[in-house]
Each structure stands twice: as C-alpha cells, then as structure tokens.
Amino acid sequence: MTPTRVFIHGLESTSQGTKGIYFREHYPEMIIEDYTGPLEARMEKLEAVLAGKDKLILVGSSYGGLMAAIYACLHPEKVRRLILLAPAINLEEFESYAGQTLTTPVHLYHGRQDDVVPPGEVRPVAEGTFPNLTYHLVEDDHSLHGTFPGMPWEELLKE
C-alpha cells in the first residue's frame, strides 16, 4: 500500500505558496490543506484531515514542521517518515515534546543563513528528540528556495 503524503505549510504561507504549488504539480495525490489561526486550531484541523490515515509521510515547512513534529510525537505508529524544512521546533510549543524519543526516520533541511528559525537553536532539539535523524545544513535562507527544488524528493517521498 502506498504511503499517504502530506505537506504542511508555514505560519504565514498557504497551500498556494511555492512549496504547495510544487507538490501539487509533482505529487497530485499529496494532501495539501490550508491551516490558519493559533497552533491549537491548526492541530485540530490536521488531526481531522489525517483521521483514519496511516503510513504517513509528513513534510512540514517552518511552523508546519512544528506541526508535523508534534503530530508524529502524538501518533508515532502512524508516521512512516518526517521531512522537516527549517522546522520551528525551537518554539515553546514544542518544549513538552522535545527530548521524547521518536524513532521515526527524520530528514531535516535547514538553511545556514536562516534568520527566522535559527539553525543553532533547532539542531540540538532535533538531535535530542529524533535519534533516527539525517540533518542537512545547507547554504540557503529560511525559505530554502534555492535548495528545495533540487532535493531528492523521489527518494524522500517513496514508500
């Protein structure tokens, strides 16, 4: 059975942002929704969208990375892989999950020049929470627009 692929956009983005458009064009079966409001409302919607689904591959960008990481911590049995793009797991909202041991494979991409979500704050949290972490510090900024299109998506999103 094929995995359920999901993209979760960042705080000030939408499903119509650059990454959402890319995934819609290249992976039309991917679940790409809009999330608004505070984290609690966003997580309620994510829970509803993913209700009854498993074998999940979650791609989360920035605040969407925070959401994906929280979802995976709450439902480790449902999540096959996490791909986190400059995830905001350095925020207070992740503190109660940080340090849990989530054995799900995690691929984290972060721009060295990110001035929105500092890589130096995220990496220790990721390393302390995700023992099966593949960490990529790349020459890019927060949006990862230079890195994103050339990422090995076929490999990252395969079953």
Secondary structure per residue as TSV (DSSP state, phi and psi in degrees):
chain	resnum	aa	ss	phi	psi
A	1	M	-	360.0	136.3
A	2	T	-	-75.7	152.3
A	3	P	-	-72.5	161.7
A	4	T	E	-96.5	114.6
A	5	R	E	-95.2	136.8
A	6	V	E	-136.1	133.9
A	7	F	E	-112.9	132.1
A	8	I	E	-120.9	114.5
A	9	H	-	-74.8	171.6
A	10	G	-	-81.4	-179.2
A	11	L	T	-57.8	-47.7
A	12	E	T	-104.2	12.8
A	13	S	-	-102.6	-175.2
A	14	T	-	-144.0	-180.0
A	15	S	T	-68.2	-12.4
A	16	Q	T	-98.2	9.2
A	17	G	S	-72.3	177.8
A	18	T	H	-54.7	-46.5
A	19	K	H	-69.3	-42.4
A	20	G	H	-60.1	-43.0
A	21	I	H	-64.1	-43.1
A	22	Y	H	-57.7	-50.5
A	23	F	H	-66.0	-38.0
A	24	R	H	-62.1	-39.0
A	25	E	H	-72.9	-40.5
A	26	H	H	-94.1	-25.2
A	27	Y	-	-136.3	73.7
A	28	P	T	-61.0	-20.0
A	29	E	T	-83.4	-7.5
A	30	M	S	-65.9	139.2
A	31	I	E	-80.4	118.8
A	32	I	E	-134.2	104.9
A	33	E	-	-113.8	169.1
A	34	D	-	-99.2	137.8
A	35	Y	-	-124.5	129.8
A	36	T	-	-135.1	166.6
A	37	G	S	85.2	-168.1
A	38	P	S	-70.7	167.0
A	39	L	H	-53.8	-42.7
A	40	E	H	-58.1	-43.8
A	41	A	H	-67.3	-40.7
A	42	R	H	-63.3	-42.9
A	43	M	H	-68.2	-36.7
A	44	E	H	-60.5	-43.7
A	45	K	H	-65.6	-43.6
A	46	L	H	-60.0	-43.9
A	47	E	H	-58.4	-43.1
A	48	A	H	-66.5	-43.2
A	49	V	H	-62.7	-37.6
A	50	L	H	-97.4	3.1
A	51	A	T	-56.2	129.6
A	52	G	T	79.6	0.3
A	53	K	-	-103.9	150.1
A	54	D	-	-143.5	-169.9
A	55	K	S	52.0	45.0
A	56	L	E	-81.6	137.9
A	57	I	E	-116.3	110.2
A	58	L	E	-101.1	128.1
A	59	V	E	-112.0	117.0
A	60	G	E	-123.0	131.8
A	61	S	E	-109.2	121.9
A	62	S	T	57.7	-112.4
A	63	Y	H	-64.5	-31.0
A	64	G	H	-66.5	-28.5
A	65	G	H	-67.6	-39.3
A	66	L	H	-59.4	-47.8
A	67	M	H	-60.6	-45.7
A	68	A	H	-62.1	-42.0
A	69	A	H	-65.8	-42.3
A	70	I	H	-63.4	-45.7
A	71	Y	H	-58.1	-44.5
A	72	A	H	-64.8	-37.2
A	73	C	H	-66.8	-35.0
A	74	L	H	-78.3	-29.4
A	75	H	-	-133.6	58.6
A	76	P	T	-60.8	-28.0
A	77	E	T	-71.1	-19.0
A	78	K	T	-93.8	-20.3
A	79	V	E	-101.2	120.1
A	80	R	E	-85.4	-34.9
A	81	R	E	-159.5	147.4
A	82	L	E	-117.3	134.2
A	83	I	E	-120.4	111.6
A	84	L	E	-109.4	125.8
A	85	L	E	-110.4	106.1
A	86	A	S	45.5	56.2
A	87	P	-	-71.5	139.7
A	88	A	-	-83.8	47.0
A	89	I	T	-81.4	3.6
A	90	N	T	-85.5	-5.1
A	91	L	S	-78.7	157.2
A	92	E	G	-55.0	-33.4
A	93	E	G	-62.1	-17.8
A	94	F	G	-98.7	-7.1
A	95	E	T	-54.4	-40.7
A	96	S	T	-71.7	-14.0
A	97	Y	T	-100.7	-26.9
A	98	A	T	-58.9	136.8
A	99	G	T	92.0	-14.5
A	100	Q	-	-62.8	160.0
A	101	T	-	-106.9	104.6
A	102	L	-	-105.6	109.6
A	103	T	-	-81.9	-4.2
A	104	T	S	-54.3	137.1
A	105	P	-	-60.8	132.1
A	106	V	E	-126.5	127.8
A	107	H	E	-112.1	116.3
A	108	L	E	-115.4	126.3
A	109	Y	E	-115.3	129.8
A	110	H	E	-141.9	135.6
A	111	G	E	-79.5	131.5
A	112	R	T	-59.0	-32.8
A	113	Q	T	-95.3	19.8
A	114	D	-	-67.6	117.0
A	115	D	S	-108.2	10.3
A	116	V	S	-101.5	-50.8
A	117	V	S	-121.5	97.9
A	118	P	-	-62.9	124.4
A	119	P	H	-57.9	-34.6
A	120	G	H	-64.8	-22.8
A	121	E	H	-88.3	-29.2
A	122	V	H	-81.9	-42.6
A	123	R	H	-56.5	-47.7
A	124	P	H	-63.0	-35.2
A	125	V	H	-65.1	-45.4
A	126	A	H	-62.0	-46.1
A	127	E	H	-65.6	-30.1
A	128	G	H	-82.0	-13.2
A	129	T	H	-111.7	-34.4
A	130	F	-	-115.8	91.2
A	131	P	T	-66.1	-19.9
A	132	N	T	-103.0	53.2
A	133	L	E	-99.6	132.9
A	134	T	E	-112.6	113.3
A	135	Y	E	-106.9	129.1
A	136	H	E	-122.4	110.5
A	137	L	E	-96.7	114.4
A	138	V	E	-115.3	160.7
A	139	E	S	-80.3	88.6
A	140	D	-	-164.0	178.2
A	141	D	-	-106.7	-163.2
A	142	H	T	-61.6	-38.9
A	143	S	T	-72.0	-21.2
A	144	L	-	57.7	26.1
A	145	H	T	-62.9	-29.6
A	146	G	T	-75.8	-33.7
A	147	T	T	-88.2	-40.7
A	148	F	G	-49.8	-52.7
A	149	P	G	-64.2	-27.6
A	150	G	G	-93.7	4.3
A	151	M	S	-67.3	152.4
A	152	P	-	-76.9	68.2
A	153	W	H	-61.5	-38.5
A	154	E	H	-57.4	-43.3
A	155	E	H	-70.5	-45.2
A	156	L	H	-65.2	-33.8
A	157	L	T	-101.2	5.2
A	158	K	-	-74.8	164.9
A	159	E	-	-62.2	360.0
